[in-house]
Amino acid sequence: MKRAQRVILEVFGPPALAATIFEIVALVGAREVAALKLFPMILIFGYLVAGLPSLAFAGIMEFAFARGLEPTSKSAVLLAATLGMTSGLPIDMAMAGAMTVRSSAAFFMILGLLVGGAIGLAIQAWPPPGTRVRGPG
């Protein structure tokens, strides 16, 4: 994955993936397919709420890559997951005013951990062109 593609994934991927997971959780809770009508609104709101944390995520990840962190390393995946988890708290605080039921910081931190880890794994799976990929371990 080229740097520009990686930055696009780091900036635009987390809100979309988080909104999708959030919608799945809502569908399971509501047990109604009618809840799918809300997905476009959840996606837009996801970009509004998670936009700044995603920019920070991309900036920190790219800074780490510039300082020598290999995108294909387990450390890169761990950093992405950790950054995703820490993004959960400000997102929880932003969502508190929009939700009728008080959200749990733990939910958004776990959601961030899953999303950050998934983005890290996606970056790891598609190394930059010309990169030698090491075997497992």
A tleap script that builds the chain and sets N, CA, C and O, in Angstrom:
source leaprc.protein.ff14SB
mol = sequence {
  NMET LYS ARG ALA GLN ARG VAL ILE LEU GLU
  VAL PHE GLY PRO PRO ALA LEU ALA ALA THR
  ILE PHE GLU ILE VAL ALA LEU VAL GLY ALA
  ARG GLU VAL ALA ALA LEU LYS LEU PHE PRO
  MET ILE LEU ILE PHE GLY TYR LEU VAL ALA
  GLY LEU PRO SER LEU ALA PHE ALA GLY ILE
  MET GLU PHE ALA PHE ALA ARG GLY LEU GLU
  PRO THR SER LYS SER ALA VAL LEU LEU ALA
  ALA THR LEU GLY MET THR SER GLY LEU PRO
  ILE ASP MET ALA MET ALA GLY ALA MET THR
  VAL ARG SER SER ALA ALA PHE PHE MET ILE
  LEU GLY LEU LEU VAL GLY GLY ALA ILE GLY
  LEU ALA ILE GLN ALA TRP PRO PRO PRO GLY
  THR ARG VAL ARG GLY PRO CGLY
}
set mol.1.N position { 0.859 -1.174 0.000 }
set mol.1.CA position { 0.000 0.000 0.000 }
set mol.1.C position { 0.900 1.230 0.000 }
set mol.1.O position { 1.797 1.357 0.833 }
set mol.2.N position { 0.653 2.117 -0.928 }
set mol.2.CA position { 1.425 3.352 -0.999 }
set mol.2.C position { 1.017 4.264 0.151 }
set mol.2.O position { -0.052 4.105 0.740 }
set mol.3.N position { 1.892 5.229 0.462 }
set mol.3.CA position { 1.653 6.123 1.589 }
set mol.3.C position { 0.315 6.865 1.448 }
set mol.3.O position { -0.441 6.966 2.413 }
set mol.4.N position { 0.028 7.378 0.262 }
set mol.4.CA position { -1.223 8.126 0.056 }
set mol.4.C position { -2.435 7.234 0.316 }
set mol.4.O position { -3.408 7.673 0.929 }
set mol.5.N position { -2.381 5.995 -0.143 }
set mol.5.CA position { -3.485 5.064 0.103 }
set mol.5.C position { -3.627 4.777 1.589 }
set mol.5.O position { -4.737 4.678 2.112 }
set mol.6.N position { -2.482 4.643 2.266 }
set mol.6.CA position { -2.492 4.357 3.704 }
set mol.6.C position { -3.114 5.519 4.475 }
set mol.6.O position { -3.905 5.301 5.392 }
set mol.7.N position { -2.762 6.746 4.110 }
set mol.7.CA position { -3.311 7.920 4.797 }
set mol.7.C position { -4.820 8.012 4.571 }
set mol.7.O position { -5.569 8.329 5.495 }
set mol.8.N position { -5.265 7.737 3.351 }
set mol.8.CA position { -6.711 7.741 3.074 }
set mol.8.C position { -7.419 6.704 3.947 }
set mol.8.O position { -8.480 6.976 4.508 }
set mol.9.N position { -6.824 5.514 4.057 }
set mol.9.CA position { -7.396 4.466 4.910 }
set mol.9.C position { -7.422 4.913 6.371 }
set mol.9.O position { -8.417 4.708 7.066 }
set mol.10.N position { -6.336 5.520 6.836 }
set mol.10.CA position { -6.238 5.951 8.240 }
set mol.10.C position { -7.227 7.063 8.578 }
set mol.10.O position { -7.725 7.126 9.702 }
set mol.11.N position { -7.514 7.936 7.620 }
set mol.11.CA position { -8.409 9.066 7.878 }
set mol.11.C position { -9.878 8.684 7.687 }
set mol.11.O position { -10.722 9.003 8.526 }
set mol.12.N position { -10.178 8.000 6.579 }
set mol.12.CA position { -11.578 7.735 6.250 }
set mol.12.C position { -12.080 6.361 6.690 }
set mol.12.O position { -13.289 6.152 6.792 }
set mol.13.N position { -11.172 5.427 6.951 }
set mol.13.CA position { -11.573 4.084 7.339 }
set mol.13.C position { -12.200 3.976 8.718 }
set mol.13.O position { -13.253 3.354 8.855 }
set mol.14.N position { -11.589 4.561 9.753 }
set mol.14.CA position { -12.142 4.380 11.101 }
set mol.14.C position { -13.590 4.825 11.286 }
set mol.14.O position { -14.371 4.064 11.858 }
set mol.15.N position { -13.995 6.021 10.833 }
set mol.15.CA position { -15.402 6.377 11.040 }
set mol.15.C position { -16.367 5.449 10.304 }
set mol.15.O position { -17.429 5.118 10.831 }
set mol.16.N position { -16.007 5.029 9.093 }
set mol.16.CA position { -16.894 4.145 8.332 }
set mol.16.C position { -17.008 2.778 8.995 }
set mol.16.O position { -18.103 2.231 9.117 }
set mol.17.N position { -15.878 2.231 9.420 }
set mol.17.CA position { -15.892 0.918 10.068 }
set mol.17.C position { -16.614 0.992 11.414 }
set mol.17.O position { -17.400 0.105 11.748 }
set mol.18.N position { -16.350 2.045 12.181 }
set mol.18.CA position { -17.014 2.198 13.483 }
set mol.18.C position { -18.518 2.368 13.311 }
set mol.18.O position { -19.295 1.791 14.070 }
set mol.19.N position { -18.936 3.153 12.324 }
set mol.19.CA position { -20.376 3.340 12.081 }
set mol.19.C position { -21.032 2.014 11.689 }
set mol.19.O position { -22.159 1.731 12.094 }
set mol.20.N position { -20.326 1.211 10.906 }
set mol.20.CA position { -20.861 -0.089 10.502 }
set mol.20.C position { -21.023 -1.011 11.706 }
set mol.20.O position { -22.060 -1.655 11.864 }
set mol.21.N position { -19.996 -1.072 12.555 }
set mol.21.CA position { -20.074 -1.912 13.761 }
set mol.21.C position { -21.167 -1.390 14.692 }
set mol.21.O position { -21.931 -2.172 15.258 }
set mol.22.N position { -21.241 -0.063 14.849 }
set mol.22.CA position { -22.260 0.554 15.693 }
set mol.22.C position { -23.652 0.184 15.190 }
set mol.22.O position { -24.540 -0.130 15.984 }
set mol.23.N position { -23.842 0.220 13.874 }
set mol.23.CA position { -25.140 -0.130 13.281 }
set mol.23.C position { -25.473 -1.601 13.518 }
set mol.23.O position { -26.621 -1.942 13.803 }
set mol.24.N position { -24.474 -2.466 13.400 }
set mol.24.CA position { -24.707 -3.901 13.645 }
set mol.24.C position { -25.145 -4.123 15.089 }
set mol.24.O position { -26.074 -4.887 15.351 }
set mol.25.N position { -24.477 -3.457 16.016 }
set mol.25.CA position { -24.850 -3.571 17.432 }
set mol.25.C position { -26.274 -3.046 17.640 }
set mol.25.O position { -27.058 -3.640 18.380 }
set mol.26.N position { -26.602 -1.928 16.982 }
set mol.26.CA position { -27.954 -1.368 17.109 }
set mol.26.C position { -28.997 -2.308 16.517 }
set mol.26.O position { -30.082 -2.464 17.076 }
set mol.27.N position { -28.672 -2.934 15.387 }
set mol.27.CA position { -29.606 -3.881 14.768 }
set mol.27.C position { -29.851 -5.082 15.661 }
set mol.27.O position { -30.984 -5.545 15.794 }
set mol.28.N position { -28.794 -5.584 16.271 }
set mol.28.CA position { -28.942 -6.727 17.172 }
set mol.28.C position { -29.794 -6.328 18.379 }
set mol.28.O position { -30.638 -7.100 18.835 }
set mol.29.N position { -29.568 -5.129 18.886 }
set mol.29.CA position { -30.342 -4.659 20.030 }
set mol.29.C position { -31.793 -4.383 19.689 }
set mol.29.O position { -32.687 -4.713 20.468 }
set mol.30.N position { -32.040 -3.780 18.532 }
set mol.30.CA position { -33.408 -3.422 18.137 }
set mol.30.C position { -34.159 -4.613 17.551 }
set mol.30.O position { -35.385 -4.678 17.627 }
set mol.31.N position { -33.429 -5.544 16.974 }
set mol.31.CA position { -34.016 -6.719 16.319 }
set mol.31.C position { -35.024 -6.342 15.244 }
set mol.31.O position { -35.998 -7.055 15.002 }
set mol.32.N position { -34.766 -5.198 14.600 }
set mol.32.CA position { -35.627 -4.745 13.513 }
set mol.32.C position { -34.752 -4.292 12.352 }
set mol.32.O position { -33.794 -3.543 12.542 }
set mol.33.N position { -35.080 -4.742 11.170 }
set mol.33.CA position { -34.337 -4.344 9.981 }
set mol.33.C position { -34.602 -2.869 9.665 }
set mol.33.O position { -33.820 -2.237 8.955 }
set mol.34.N position { -35.680 -2.331 10.179 }
set mol.34.CA position { -36.008 -0.921 9.948 }
set mol.34.C position { -34.913 0.000 10.474 }
set mol.34.O position { -34.787 1.137 10.020 }
set mol.35.N position { -34.125 -0.480 11.424 }
set mol.35.CA position { -33.030 0.325 11.965 }
set mol.35.C position { -31.970 0.616 10.903 }
set mol.35.O position { -31.161 1.528 11.072 }
set mol.36.N position { -31.967 -0.149 9.810 }
set mol.36.CA position { -31.018 0.108 8.723 }
set mol.36.C position { -31.228 1.465 8.079 }
set mol.36.O position { -30.299 2.029 7.503 }
set mol.37.N position { -32.444 1.997 8.171 }
set mol.37.CA position { -32.729 3.321 7.617 }
set mol.37.C position { -31.863 4.388 8.268 }
set mol.37.O position { -31.594 5.426 7.663 }
set mol.38.N position { -31.426 4.142 9.491 }
set mol.38.CA position { -30.623 5.116 10.221 }
set mol.38.C position { -29.150 5.091 9.825 }
set mol.38.O position { -28.400 5.992 10.200 }
set mol.39.N position { -28.721 4.073 9.073 }
set mol.39.CA position { -27.290 3.941 8.781 }
set mol.39.C position { -26.688 5.164 8.099 }
set mol.39.O position { -25.607 5.587 8.508 }
set mol.40.N position { -27.319 5.761 7.084 }
set mol.40.CA position { -26.701 6.957 6.485 }
set mol.40.C position { -26.483 8.078 7.503 }
set mol.40.O position { -25.456 8.758 7.477 }
set mol.41.N position { -27.451 8.265 8.394 }
set mol.41.CA position { -27.304 9.298 9.416 }
set mol.41.C position { -26.175 8.934 10.397 }
set mol.41.O position { -25.394 9.797 10.799 }
set mol.42.N position { -26.100 7.659 10.773 }
set mol.42.CA position { -25.044 7.211 11.678 }
set mol.42.C position { -23.674 7.388 11.018 }
set mol.42.O position { -22.713 7.784 11.678 }
set mol.43.N position { -23.586 7.098 9.735 }
set mol.43.CA position { -22.330 7.257 9.016 }
set mol.43.C position { -21.894 8.718 8.965 }
set mol.43.O position { -20.731 9.029 9.225 }
set mol.44.N position { -22.815 9.610 8.633 }
set mol.44.CA position { -22.488 11.043 8.598 }
set mol.44.C position { -22.093 11.521 9.988 }
set mol.44.O position { -21.096 12.226 10.146 }
set mol.45.N position { -22.870 11.141 10.988 }
set mol.45.CA position { -22.553 11.535 12.360 }
set mol.45.C position { -21.197 10.957 12.791 }
set mol.45.O position { -20.441 11.599 13.520 }
set mol.46.N position { -20.903 9.728 12.326 }
set mol.46.CA position { -19.616 9.112 12.637 }
set mol.46.C position { -18.456 9.932 12.110 }
set mol.46.O position { -17.450 10.100 12.798 }
set mol.47.N position { -18.585 10.441 10.900 }
set mol.47.CA position { -17.518 11.281 10.346 }
set mol.47.C position { -17.411 12.605 11.092 }
set mol.47.O position { -16.310 13.123 11.282 }
set mol.48.N position { -18.548 13.158 11.515 }
set mol.48.CA position { -18.504 14.405 12.272 }
set mol.48.C position { -17.836 14.219 13.641 }
set mol.48.O position { -17.034 15.047 14.074 }
set mol.49.N position { -18.181 13.128 14.302 }
set mol.49.CA position { -17.677 12.888 15.656 }
set mol.49.C position { -16.259 12.309 15.654 }
set mol.49.O position { -15.432 12.680 16.487 }
set mol.50.N position { -15.987 11.411 14.726 }
set mol.50.CA position { -14.697 10.725 14.723 }
set mol.50.C position { -13.704 11.314 13.728 }
set mol.50.O position { -12.605 10.783 13.567 }
set mol.51.N position { -14.072 12.397 13.063 }
set mol.51.CA position { -13.181 13.004 12.082 }
set mol.51.C position { -11.862 13.480 12.680 }
set mol.51.O position { -10.790 13.146 12.175 }
set mol.52.N position { -11.942 14.255 13.748 }
set mol.52.CA position { -10.714 14.755 14.380 }
set mol.52.C position { -9.872 13.630 14.982 }
set mol.52.O position { -8.658 13.613 14.780 }
set mol.53.N position { -10.474 12.692 15.713 }
set mol.53.CA position { -9.655 11.573 16.193 }
set mol.53.C position { -9.006 10.774 15.056 }
set mol.53.O position { -7.899 10.261 15.219 }
set mol.54.N position { -9.679 10.664 13.918 }
set mol.54.CA position { -9.093 9.949 12.780 }
set mol.54.C position { -7.911 10.712 12.195 }
set mol.54.O position { -6.913 10.111 11.798 }
set mol.55.N position { -8.024 12.025 12.144 }
set mol.55.CA position { -6.895 12.832 11.676 }
set mol.55.C position { -5.705 12.695 12.621 }
set mol.55.O position { -4.562 12.585 12.177 }
set mol.56.N position { -5.978 12.703 13.924 }
set mol.56.CA position { -4.905 12.510 14.904 }
set mol.56.C position { -4.295 11.118 14.764 }
set mol.56.O position { -3.076 10.960 14.826 }
set mol.57.N position { -5.146 10.112 14.574 }
set mol.57.CA position { -4.693 8.736 14.372 }
set mol.57.C position { -3.741 8.672 13.180 }
set mol.57.O position { -2.648 8.115 13.282 }
set mol.58.N position { -4.160 9.245 12.050 }
set mol.58.CA position { -3.330 9.226 10.839 }
set mol.58.C position { -2.020 9.972 11.063 }
set mol.58.O position { -0.960 9.508 10.642 }
set mol.59.N position { -2.087 11.115 11.719 }
set mol.59.CA position { -0.883 11.902 11.970 }
set mol.59.C position { 0.124 11.163 12.839 }
set mol.59.O position { 1.319 11.167 12.547 }
set mol.60.N position { -0.348 10.537 13.892 }
set mol.60.CA position { 0.550 9.805 14.793 }
set mol.60.C position { 1.109 8.559 14.104 }
set mol.60.O position { 2.292 8.247 14.244 }
set mol.61.N position { 0.262 7.854 13.365 }
set mol.61.CA position { 0.741 6.669 12.647 }
set mol.61.C position { 1.803 7.051 11.620 }
set mol.61.O position { 2.842 6.397 11.529 }
set mol.62.N position { 1.550 8.094 10.855 }
set mol.62.CA position { 2.518 8.504 9.830 }
set mol.62.C position { 3.808 9.028 10.456 }
set mol.62.O position { 4.892 8.817 9.912 }
set mol.63.N position { 3.697 9.706 11.589 }
set mol.63.CA position { 4.890 10.149 12.316 }
set mol.63.C position { 5.722 8.934 12.741 }
set mol.63.O position { 6.946 8.931 12.610 }
set mol.64.N position { 5.043 7.911 13.248 }
set mol.64.CA position { 5.747 6.696 13.681 }
set mol.64.C position { 6.397 5.987 12.492 }
set mol.64.O position { 7.513 5.482 12.606 }
set mol.65.N position { 5.706 5.948 11.361 }
set mol.65.CA position { 6.287 5.322 10.169 }
set mol.65.C position { 7.497 6.118 9.681 }
set mol.65.O position { 8.496 5.540 9.252 }
set mol.66.N position { 7.404 7.428 9.749 }
set mol.66.CA position { 8.533 8.272 9.329 }
set mol.66.C position { 9.738 8.090 10.251 }
set mol.66.O position { 10.878 8.267 9.823 }
set mol.67.N position { 9.494 7.740 11.502 }
set mol.67.CA position { 10.580 7.535 12.470 }
set mol.67.C position { 11.110 6.107 12.453 }
set mol.67.O position { 11.962 5.756 13.269 }
set mol.68.N position { 10.611 5.271 11.524 }
set mol.68.CA position { 11.183 3.942 11.367 }
set mol.68.C position { 10.288 2.767 11.700 }
set mol.68.O position { 10.694 1.619 11.515 }
set mol.69.N position { 9.081 3.018 12.186 }
set mol.69.CA position { 8.170 1.911 12.463 }
set mol.69.C position { 7.758 1.285 11.136 }
set mol.69.O position { 7.316 1.985 10.225 }
set mol.70.N position { 7.901 -0.024 11.029 }
set mol.70.CA position { 7.544 -0.739 9.807 }
set mol.70.C position { 6.033 -0.960 9.755 }
set mol.70.O position { 5.453 -1.478 10.709 }
set mol.71.N position { 5.385 -0.570 8.646 }
set mol.71.CA position { 3.941 -0.783 8.537 }
set mol.71.C position { 3.532 -2.251 8.636 }
set mol.71.O position { 2.396 -2.554 9.000 }
set mol.72.N position { 4.448 -3.160 8.316 }
set mol.72.CA position { 4.117 -4.590 8.360 }
set mol.72.C position { 4.396 -5.230 9.715 }
set mol.72.O position { 4.228 -6.439 9.872 }
set mol.73.N position { 4.817 -4.439 10.691 }
set mol.73.CA position { 5.185 -5.001 11.996 }
set mol.73.C position { 3.980 -5.155 12.920 }
set mol.73.O position { 2.954 -4.495 12.761 }
set mol.74.N position { 4.143 -6.044 13.882 }
set mol.74.CA position { 3.114 -6.222 14.911 }
set mol.74.C position { 3.013 -4.964 15.770 }
set mol.74.O position { 1.943 -4.643 16.287 }
set mol.75.N position { 4.136 -4.251 15.919 }
set mol.75.CA position { 4.129 -3.013 16.699 }
set mol.75.C position { 3.233 -1.963 16.059 }
set mol.75.O position { 2.594 -1.180 16.762 }
set mol.76.N position { 3.180 -1.940 14.721 }
set mol.76.CA position { 2.308 -0.985 14.029 }
set mol.76.C position { 0.843 -1.319 14.301 }
set mol.76.O position { 0.028 -0.420 14.508 }
set mol.77.N position { 0.512 -2.602 14.300 }
set mol.77.CA position { -0.865 -3.025 14.586 }
set mol.77.C position { -1.212 -2.669 16.039 }
set mol.77.O position { -2.307 -2.178 16.315 }
set mol.78.N position { -0.292 -2.913 16.951 }
set mol.78.CA position { -0.519 -2.592 18.362 }
set mol.78.C position { -0.698 -1.085 18.562 }
set mol.78.O position { -1.571 -0.657 19.317 }
set mol.79.N position { 0.127 -0.286 17.889 }
set mol.79.CA position { -0.015 1.171 17.985 }
set mol.79.C position { -1.374 1.609 17.447 }
set mol.79.O position { -2.045 2.440 18.060 }
set mol.80.N position { -1.782 1.059 16.310 }
set mol.80.CA position { -3.073 1.415 15.721 }
set mol.80.C position { -4.221 1.051 16.666 }
set mol.80.O position { -5.153 1.836 16.842 }
set mol.81.N position { -4.157 -0.124 17.267 }
set mol.81.CA position { -5.207 -0.561 18.195 }
set mol.81.C position { -5.240 0.337 19.431 }
set mol.81.O position { -6.314 0.703 19.909 }
set mol.82.N position { -4.069 0.687 19.943 }
set mol.82.CA position { -3.989 1.557 21.126 }
set mol.82.C position { -4.533 2.948 20.819 }
set mol.82.O position { -5.282 3.517 21.612 }
set mol.83.N position { -4.153 3.488 19.669 }
set mol.83.CA position { -4.668 4.806 19.283 }
set mol.83.C position { -6.184 4.758 19.085 }
set mol.83.O position { -6.894 5.690 19.461 }
set mol.84.N position { -6.670 3.676 18.498 }
set mol.84.CA position { -8.114 3.523 18.331 }
set mol.84.C position { -8.826 3.499 19.668 }
set mol.84.O position { -9.868 4.130 19.843 }
set mol.85.N position { -8.253 2.762 20.613 }
set mol.85.CA position { -8.864 2.666 21.941 }
set mol.85.C position { -8.883 4.036 22.627 }
set mol.85.O position { -9.889 4.408 23.231 }
set mol.86.N position { -7.793 4.779 22.540 }
set mol.86.CA position { -7.759 6.092 23.200 }
set mol.86.C position { -8.679 7.094 22.499 }
set mol.86.O position { -9.088 8.085 23.103 }
set mol.87.N position { -9.002 6.842 21.240 }
set mol.87.CA position { -9.954 7.710 20.531 }
set mol.87.C position { -11.372 7.518 21.054 }
set mol.87.O position { -12.228 8.383 20.862 }
set mol.88.N position { -11.619 6.415 21.698 }
set mol.88.CA position { -12.956 6.124 22.199 }
set mol.88.C position { -13.452 7.094 23.245 }
set mol.88.O position { -14.647 7.385 23.292 }
set mol.89.N position { -12.569 7.603 24.085 }
set mol.89.CA position { -13.008 8.497 25.158 }
set mol.89.C position { -13.525 9.835 24.638 }
set mol.89.O position { -14.625 10.235 25.020 }
set mol.90.N position { -12.780 10.555 23.777 }
set mol.90.CA position { -13.364 11.815 23.272 }
set mol.90.C position { -14.614 11.581 22.418 }
set mol.90.O position { -15.511 12.423 22.386 }
set mol.91.N position { -14.673 10.448 21.733 }
set mol.91.CA position { -15.864 10.143 20.945 }
set mol.91.C position { -17.045 9.901 21.884 }
set mol.91.O position { -18.162 10.340 21.608 }
set mol.92.N position { -16.795 9.203 22.994 }
set mol.92.CA position { -17.840 8.983 23.991 }
set mol.92.C position { -18.342 10.316 24.532 }
set mol.92.O position { -19.545 10.514 24.700 }
set mol.93.N position { -17.420 11.221 24.801 }
set mol.93.CA position { -17.805 12.528 25.337 }
set mol.93.C position { -18.632 13.310 24.317 }
set mol.93.O position { -19.582 14.000 24.688 }
set mol.94.N position { -18.278 13.205 23.036 }
set mol.94.CA position { -19.037 13.887 21.989 }
set mol.94.C position { -20.418 13.265 21.817 }
set mol.94.O position { -21.400 13.970 21.589 }
set mol.95.N position { -20.486 11.952 21.926 }
set mol.95.CA position { -21.758 11.238 21.750 }
set mol.95.C position { -22.696 11.448 22.931 }
set mol.95.O position { -23.909 11.302 22.778 }
set mol.96.N position { -22.172 11.784 24.098 }
set mol.96.CA position { -23.000 11.914 25.293 }
set mol.96.C position { -24.115 12.936 25.099 }
set mol.96.O position { -25.221 12.756 25.609 }
set mol.97.N position { -23.829 14.000 24.370 }
set mol.97.CA position { -24.849 15.014 24.143 }
set mol.97.C position { -25.856 14.623 23.084 }
set mol.97.O position { -26.949 15.185 23.035 }
set mol.98.N position { -25.505 13.663 22.231 }
set mol.98.CA position { -26.381 13.294 21.120 }
set mol.98.C position { -27.249 12.084 21.420 }
set mol.98.O position { -28.256 11.868 20.747 }
set mol.99.N position { -26.885 11.309 22.396 }
set mol.99.CA position { -27.626 10.076 22.663 }
set mol.99.C position { -28.594 10.287 23.818 }
set mol.99.O position { -28.283 10.991 24.779 }
set mol.100.N position { -29.753 9.680 23.720 }
set mol.100.CA position { -30.733 9.808 24.784 }
set mol.100.C position { -30.348 8.938 25.981 }
set mol.100.O position { -30.637 9.289 27.125 }
set mol.101.N position { -29.700 7.811 25.716 }
set mol.101.CA position { -29.210 6.952 26.783 }
set mol.101.C position { -27.714 7.213 26.916 }
set mol.101.O position { -26.993 7.220 25.918 }
set mol.102.N position { -27.253 7.425 28.119 }
set mol.102.CA position { -25.831 7.703 28.340 }
set mol.102.C position { -24.993 6.538 27.848 }
set mol.102.O position { -25.185 5.394 28.257 }
set mol.103.N position { -24.067 6.851 26.969 }
set mol.103.CA position { -23.206 5.806 26.429 }
set mol.103.C position { -22.130 5.451 27.435 }
set mol.103.O position { -21.863 6.193 28.381 }
set mol.104.N position { -21.536 4.332 27.215 }
set mol.104.CA position { -20.475 3.866 28.087 }
set mol.104.C position { -19.141 4.138 27.429 }
set mol.104.O position { -18.941 3.807 26.260 }
set mol.105.N position { -18.229 4.740 28.169 }
set mol.105.CA position { -16.882 4.981 27.641 }
set mol.105.C position { -16.242 3.659 27.263 }
set mol.105.O position { -15.489 3.586 26.292 }
set mol.106.N position { -16.533 2.623 28.019 }
set mol.106.CA position { -15.957 1.306 27.724 }
set mol.106.C position { -16.402 0.817 26.345 }
set mol.106.O position { -15.603 0.232 25.613 }
set mol.107.N position { -17.665 1.051 25.981 }
set mol.107.CA position { -18.148 0.624 24.667 }
set mol.107.C position { -17.348 1.292 23.559 }
set mol.107.O position { -16.890 0.624 22.632 }
set mol.108.N position { -17.178 2.605 23.649 }
set mol.108.CA position { -16.474 3.321 22.587 }
set mol.108.C position { -14.976 3.034 22.602 }
set mol.108.O position { -14.328 3.082 21.556 }
set mol.109.N position { -14.423 2.738 23.767 }
set mol.109.CA position { -13.015 2.358 23.815 }
set mol.109.C position { -12.811 0.975 23.190 }
set mol.109.O position { -11.826 0.757 22.484 }
set mol.110.N position { -13.726 0.049 23.441 }
set mol.110.CA position { -13.640 -1.279 22.821 }
set mol.110.C position { -13.874 -1.164 21.316 }
set mol.110.O position { -13.185 -1.806 20.524 }
set mol.111.N position { -14.848 -0.345 20.929 }
set mol.111.CA position { -15.101 -0.109 19.510 }
set mol.111.C position { -13.854 0.472 18.844 }
set mol.111.O position { -13.475 0.048 17.753 }
set mol.112.N position { -13.220 1.441 19.500 }
set mol.112.CA position { -11.993 2.039 18.969 }
set mol.112.C position { -10.859 1.035 18.879 }
set mol.112.O position { -10.089 1.044 17.919 }
set mol.113.N position { -10.756 0.172 19.877 }
set mol.113.CA position { -9.730 -0.875 19.869 }
set mol.113.C position { -9.927 -1.803 18.671 }
set mol.113.O position { -8.971 -2.130 17.969 }
set mol.114.N position { -11.161 -2.219 18.446 }
set mol.114.CA position { -11.468 -3.099 17.312 }
set mol.114.C position { -11.195 -2.412 15.979 }
set mol.114.O position { -10.595 -2.998 15.077 }
set mol.115.N position { -11.636 -1.176 15.866 }
set mol.115.CA position { -11.458 -0.433 14.614 }
set mol.115.C position { -9.975 -0.137 14.372 }
set mol.115.O position { -9.472 -0.348 13.268 }
set mol.116.N position { -9.283 0.344 15.388 }
set mol.116.CA position { -7.850 0.625 15.238 }
set mol.116.C position { -7.064 -0.627 14.892 }
set mol.116.O position { -6.178 -0.599 14.037 }
set mol.117.N position { -7.394 -1.728 15.561 }
set mol.117.CA position { -6.724 -2.990 15.260 }
set mol.117.C position { -6.997 -3.457 13.846 }
set mol.117.O position { -6.099 -3.962 13.173 }
set mol.118.N position { -8.233 -3.292 13.388 }
set mol.118.CA position { -8.589 -3.694 12.019 }
set mol.118.C position { -7.856 -2.839 10.989 }
set mol.118.O position { -7.384 -3.355 9.976 }
set mol.119.N position { -7.760 -1.551 11.243 }
set mol.119.CA position { -7.027 -0.668 10.325 }
set mol.119.C position { -5.550 -1.042 10.335 }
set mol.119.O position { -4.915 -1.091 9.281 }
set mol.120.N position { -4.998 -1.306 11.518 }
set mol.120.CA position { -3.598 -1.740 11.613 }
set mol.120.C position { -3.345 -3.036 10.862 }
set mol.120.O position { -2.327 -3.176 10.184 }
set mol.121.N position { -4.259 -3.978 10.979 }
set mol.121.CA position { -4.117 -5.248 10.255 }
set mol.121.C position { -4.227 -5.044 8.746 }
set mol.121.O position { -3.538 -5.716 7.977 }
set mol.122.N position { -5.091 -4.118 8.317 }
set mol.122.CA position { -5.220 -3.826 6.883 }
set mol.122.C position { -3.921 -3.215 6.355 }
set mol.122.O position { -3.468 -3.559 5.263 }
set mol.123.N position { -3.329 -2.315 7.127 }
set mol.123.CA position { -2.053 -1.710 6.724 }
set mol.123.C position { -0.970 -2.782 6.670 }
set mol.123.O position { -0.150 -2.797 5.752 }
set mol.124.N position { -0.969 -3.670 7.644 }
set mol.124.CA position { 0.021 -4.745 7.696 }
set mol.124.C position { -0.152 -5.704 6.520 }
set mol.124.O position { 0.833 -6.206 5.980 }
set mol.125.N position { -1.383 -5.958 6.126 }
set mol.125.CA position { -1.660 -6.935 5.067 }
set mol.125.C position { -1.226 -6.450 3.686 }
set mol.125.O position { -0.917 -7.265 2.816 }
set mol.126.N position { -1.200 -5.144 3.476 }
set mol.126.CA position { -0.802 -4.595 2.176 }
set mol.126.C position { 0.428 -3.722 2.344 }
set mol.126.O position { 0.316 -2.501 2.452 }
set mol.127.N position { 1.612 -4.344 2.366 }
set mol.127.CA position { 2.845 -3.575 2.557 }
set mol.127.C position { 3.133 -2.678 1.349 }
set mol.127.O position { 2.621 -2.914 0.254 }
set mol.128.N position { 3.957 -1.649 1.559 }
set mol.128.CA position { 4.314 -0.762 0.450 }
set mol.128.C position { 4.990 -1.543 -0.676 }
set mol.128.O position { 5.640 -2.556 -0.418 }
set mol.129.N position { 4.843 -1.084 -1.927 }
set mol.129.CA position { 5.496 -1.774 -3.045 }
set mol.129.C position { 7.009 -1.883 -2.828 }
set mol.129.O position { 7.646 -0.930 -2.380 }
set mol.130.N position { 7.563 -3.020 -3.139 }
set mol.130.CA position { 9.006 -3.215 -3.010 }
set mol.130.C position { 9.457 -3.631 -1.618 }
set mol.130.O position { 10.650 -3.836 -1.394 }
set mol.131.N position { 8.523 -3.758 -0.677 }
set mol.131.CA position { 8.866 -4.150 0.678 }
set mol.131.C position { 8.988 -5.674 0.753 }
set mol.131.O position { 8.145 -6.409 0.239 }
set mol.132.N position { 10.038 -6.114 1.393 }
set mol.132.CA position { 10.170 -7.551 1.604 }
set mol.132.C position { 9.316 -7.923 2.801 }
set mol.132.O position { 9.449 -7.344 3.879 }
set mol.133.N position { 8.459 -8.874 2.605 }
set mol.133.CA position { 7.547 -9.299 3.685 }
set mol.133.C position { 8.170 -10.488 4.372 }
set mol.133.O position { 8.493 -11.500 3.750 }
set mol.134.N position { 8.332 -10.339 5.681 }
set mol.134.CA position { 8.864 -11.439 6.480 }
set mol.134.C position { 7.789 -12.472 6.736 }
set mol.134.O position { 6.595 -12.182 6.663 }
set mol.135.N position { 8.225 -13.668 7.033 }
set mol.135.CA position { 7.276 -14.730 7.365 }
set mol.135.C position { 6.683 -14.501 8.736 }
set mol.135.O position { 6.982 -13.499 9.385 }
set mol.136.N position { 5.850 -15.416 9.183 }
set mol.136.CA position { 5.226 -15.286 10.515 }
set mol.136.C position { 6.290 -15.205 11.607 }
set mol.136.O position { 7.349 -15.828 11.532 }
set mol.137.N position { 5.964 -14.416 12.614 }
set mol.137.CA position { 6.873 -14.343 13.764 }
set mol.137.C position { 7.465 -13.071 13.990 }
set mol.137.O position { 8.242 -12.910 14.931 }
savepdb mol mol.pdb
quit
